[in-house]
Amino acid sequence: MAQQATPVRRVRLGRAFGPEPTAVSGVVLLLPRGDEISYRRPAVLPAPPYVRTLGRRLTRAGRGEGLAAHVVRYRYRGWNGADATLVGDALWAVDEVVRRYGDVPVCLVGVDMGGRAALRAGGHEAVNSVLAIAPWLPEEDMAASPEPVKQLGGRRVMIVHGTNDERTDPELSFRLAARAKKANRDVCRFEVHSDRHALHQHRDEVLCLAEDFVMGALFGSAFSRPVADAFAAPPPLGLRMPLAAGFGKSLRR
């Protein structure tokens, strides 16, 4: 009996959140969390609740502007060292957006390990902005090259991190942001004081911040005062910007 061939695992885009606009003028690609090492297939389940909530929120905010949002369905669960499989999946997804929608700006929004993938894949020519939420970043190693930042030049970049993150050290994202800011003034970072990795305590504020950033980066909407101040402030001020409790309830643009 002939041995059955192993199916080739392919990355794909999840269905767009909400009704897809007739004319798409900007796209958000949502990159979920992953494992450090794993060649197992991701579970065939809906996107994690936080990613679904974020996708719906951004779709509602950008419906009038022609925003489409998709979750990237990875081939494997893991980053997998030098293979950086999640980065390859993210780059494929941007190429697929260009194929489907044409020359539209793309914002990569990554959570946890997806945040690292978003930062790495930010150099794709169609990407104009990157939002990394509680990004998983490797511990610094003198024998290894640091996480690259050159690819982020010319992009709007925002990092959001809880100060009590128990999964990945927020100081690592601060150091990456500081290196990126030297070459690209359009980098800012918000600290969510006392919040942990999942950012449950200030969930609404983080969602409002994500909406503010995406609408400004993709469609030119005026950033709220705190976001504009974070981009304009010199380091370290703009890289340790506190996310105020109640952010989004009374924004002054």
C-alpha positions as CSV (number, residue, x, y, z in Angstrom):
1,M,0.0,0.0,0.0
2,A,1.4,3.4,-1.0
3,Q,2.3,5.7,1.8
4,Q,0.0,8.7,1.9
5,A,1.8,12.0,1.4
6,T,1.9,14.4,4.4
7,P,-0.2,17.5,3.6
8,V,1.7,20.7,3.1
9,R,0.9,23.1,5.9
10,R,-0.1,26.5,4.5
11,V,-0.5,29.9,6.2
12,R,-3.9,31.5,5.5
13,L,-6.0,34.5,6.3
14,G,-9.0,34.1,8.5
15,R,-12.3,35.5,7.3
16,A,-12.6,39.3,7.5
17,F,-14.3,40.6,10.6
18,G,-17.7,41.9,9.9
19,P,-19.0,42.7,6.5
20,E,-16.0,43.4,4.2
21,P,-16.1,46.9,2.7
22,T,-16.9,47.3,-1.0
23,A,-13.7,49.3,-1.5
24,V,-10.9,48.3,0.9
25,S,-8.5,51.2,1.6
26,G,-6.6,49.8,4.5
27,V,-5.9,46.5,6.2
28,V,-5.1,45.3,9.7
29,L,-3.4,41.9,10.0
30,L,-3.8,40.4,13.5
31,L,-0.9,38.1,14.6
32,P,-1.8,36.0,17.6
33,R,0.5,34.6,20.2
34,G,2.7,31.5,19.7
35,D,5.2,29.3,21.3
36,E,9.0,29.7,21.4
37,I,9.6,26.3,19.8
38,S,6.8,24.1,18.3
39,Y,6.3,22.6,14.9
40,R,2.8,21.4,15.8
41,R,-0.2,22.7,13.9
42,P,-2.1,25.4,15.6
43,A,-5.5,24.3,17.0
44,V,-8.3,24.7,14.5
45,L,-10.3,27.1,16.6
46,P,-11.5,30.6,16.4
47,A,-8.9,33.3,17.1
48,P,-8.1,33.9,20.8
49,P,-10.8,36.0,22.5
50,Y,-8.5,39.0,22.9
51,V,-7.6,39.0,19.2
52,R,-11.2,38.6,18.2
53,T,-12.2,41.5,20.4
54,L,-9.5,43.7,19.0
55,G,-10.4,42.7,15.4
56,R,-14.1,43.6,15.9
57,R,-13.2,46.9,17.6
58,L,-10.9,48.0,14.8
59,T,-13.4,46.9,12.1
60,R,-16.2,49.0,13.7
61,A,-14.0,52.0,14.1
62,G,-12.7,51.8,10.5
63,R,-15.8,50.7,8.7
64,G,-16.5,54.1,7.2
65,E,-12.9,54.3,6.0
66,G,-12.8,51.0,4.2
67,L,-10.9,49.0,6.8
68,A,-10.6,45.2,6.5
69,A,-9.2,43.1,9.3
70,H,-8.0,39.5,9.2
71,V,-6.3,37.1,11.6
72,V,-3.2,35.3,10.3
73,R,-3.6,31.6,10.7
74,Y,0.0,30.3,11.2
75,R,1.4,27.1,9.8
76,Y,3.0,26.1,13.1
77,R,2.6,27.2,16.7
78,G,6.2,28.2,17.2
79,W,8.7,30.8,16.3
80,N,11.3,28.1,15.9
81,G,14.7,29.8,16.3
82,A,16.4,30.8,13.1
83,D,13.5,29.5,11.0
84,A,11.4,32.4,12.4
85,T,8.3,30.7,10.9
86,L,5.9,33.3,12.2
87,V,7.7,36.0,10.4
88,G,7.5,34.1,7.1
89,D,3.8,33.6,7.7
90,A,3.3,37.3,8.4
91,L,5.2,38.3,5.2
92,W,3.1,35.9,3.2
93,A,-0.1,37.4,4.7
94,V,1.0,40.9,3.6
95,D,1.7,39.6,0.1
96,E,-1.8,38.1,0.1
97,V,-3.3,41.4,1.1
98,V,-1.6,43.1,-1.8
99,R,-2.9,40.3,-4.1
100,R,-6.5,40.7,-2.9
101,Y,-6.8,44.4,-2.3
102,G,-4.1,46.1,-4.3
103,D,-1.9,48.9,-3.1
104,V,-3.4,49.7,0.3
105,P,-1.5,50.4,3.6
106,V,-1.2,47.5,6.0
107,C,-0.9,47.7,9.8
108,L,0.5,44.7,11.6
109,V,-1.0,44.2,15.0
110,G,0.7,41.5,17.0
111,V,0.1,40.1,20.5
112,D,2.8,38.2,22.5
113,M,4.9,36.2,20.0
114,G,2.8,37.8,17.3
115,G,4.2,41.1,18.5
116,R,7.7,40.0,17.8
117,A,6.6,38.7,14.4
118,A,4.9,42.0,13.6
119,L,8.1,44.0,14.5
120,R,10.2,41.7,12.3
121,A,7.9,41.7,9.3
122,G,7.4,45.5,9.5
123,G,9.9,46.0,6.7
124,H,7.5,44.8,4.0
125,E,7.0,47.6,1.6
126,A,3.2,47.5,2.0
127,V,3.4,47.9,5.8
128,N,3.1,51.4,7.0
129,S,2.6,50.7,10.8
130,V,3.2,48.2,13.5
131,L,1.4,47.8,16.9
132,A,3.1,45.3,19.2
133,I,1.0,44.5,22.3
134,A,3.0,42.8,25.2
135,P,5.5,41.5,22.6
136,W,7.4,38.3,23.5
137,L,11.1,39.1,23.0
138,P,14.1,36.9,23.6
139,E,16.5,37.6,26.5
140,E,19.5,39.6,25.4
141,D,22.5,37.4,24.7
142,M,26.0,38.9,24.1
143,A,26.8,36.0,21.7
144,A,23.7,36.6,19.6
145,S,22.7,39.5,17.4
146,P,20.0,41.8,19.0
147,E,16.5,41.9,17.6
148,P,16.7,43.9,14.3
149,V,15.1,47.4,14.2
150,K,16.4,48.8,10.9
151,Q,13.4,47.4,9.0
152,L,11.1,49.7,11.0
153,G,12.4,52.8,9.4
154,G,9.6,54.9,7.8
155,R,6.9,53.1,9.7
156,R,4.7,54.3,12.6
157,V,5.5,52.0,15.5
158,M,3.8,51.6,18.9
159,I,4.6,49.2,21.6
160,V,2.3,48.6,24.6
161,H,3.5,46.6,27.6
162,G,2.3,45.9,31.2
163,T,4.8,46.8,33.8
164,N,4.1,43.6,35.8
165,D,4.3,41.3,32.8
166,E,5.2,37.8,34.1
167,R,5.8,36.2,30.7
168,T,8.2,38.6,28.9
169,D,10.3,41.3,30.5
170,P,8.9,44.8,29.6
171,E,12.4,46.2,29.8
172,L,13.2,44.2,26.7
173,S,10.6,46.0,24.7
174,F,11.8,49.3,26.1
175,R,15.4,48.6,25.0
176,L,14.2,47.6,21.5
177,A,12.1,50.7,21.3
178,A,15.1,52.9,22.3
179,R,17.2,51.4,19.6
180,A,14.4,51.8,17.0
181,K,13.8,55.4,18.0
182,K,17.4,56.3,17.2
183,A,16.7,55.6,13.5
184,N,13.0,56.4,13.4
185,R,11.4,59.2,15.3
186,D,7.9,57.7,14.7
187,V,8.3,55.2,17.5
188,C,6.5,55.3,20.9
189,R,5.8,53.0,23.7
190,F,3.1,53.0,26.4
191,E,3.4,51.4,29.8
192,V,0.3,49.9,31.5
193,H,1.2,50.3,35.1
194,S,0.5,47.4,37.4
195,D,-1.0,45.3,34.6
196,R,0.3,41.8,33.7
197,H,0.9,40.0,30.4
198,A,-2.8,39.7,29.4
199,L,-3.5,43.3,30.1
200,H,-6.9,42.4,31.6
201,Q,-6.9,45.2,34.2
202,H,-6.9,48.0,31.7
203,R,-8.3,46.1,28.7
204,D,-10.7,48.9,27.6
205,E,-7.9,51.5,27.7
206,V,-5.6,49.3,25.6
207,L,-8.4,48.7,23.0
208,C,-9.0,52.4,22.8
209,L,-5.3,53.1,22.4
210,A,-5.1,50.5,19.6
211,E,-8.0,52.1,17.8
212,D,-6.5,55.5,18.1
213,F,-3.2,54.3,16.7
214,V,-4.6,52.3,13.8
215,M,-7.0,55.0,12.6
216,G,-4.2,57.5,12.7
217,A,-1.6,55.4,11.1
218,L,-3.8,53.9,8.3
219,F,-6.2,56.8,7.5
220,G,-4.5,59.9,8.8
221,S,-7.0,60.6,11.6
222,A,-5.6,63.0,14.2
223,F,-3.9,61.1,17.1
224,S,-5.2,61.8,20.6
225,R,-3.1,64.1,22.6
226,P,-1.3,61.4,24.6
227,V,-0.4,59.5,21.5
228,A,0.8,62.6,19.7
229,D,2.8,63.6,22.8
230,A,4.4,60.1,23.0
231,F,5.6,60.3,19.4
232,A,6.9,63.8,19.8
233,A,8.6,63.3,23.2
234,P,12.4,62.5,23.2
235,P,13.5,59.2,24.8
236,P,13.0,58.0,27.4
237,L,9.8,60.0,27.9
238,G,8.0,58.9,24.8
239,L,9.0,55.3,25.4
240,R,7.7,55.1,29.0
241,M,4.5,56.9,28.4
242,P,1.9,55.9,31.1
243,L,-1.4,54.7,29.8
244,A,-3.8,56.7,31.9
245,A,-6.8,55.0,33.6
246,G,-9.9,55.9,31.6
247,F,-8.0,56.6,28.4
248,G,-10.5,56.8,25.6
249,K,-13.5,58.0,27.6
250,S,-12.9,61.7,26.9
251,L,-10.3,61.9,24.2
252,R,-9.2,65.4,23.1
253,R,-8.0,65.3,19.6
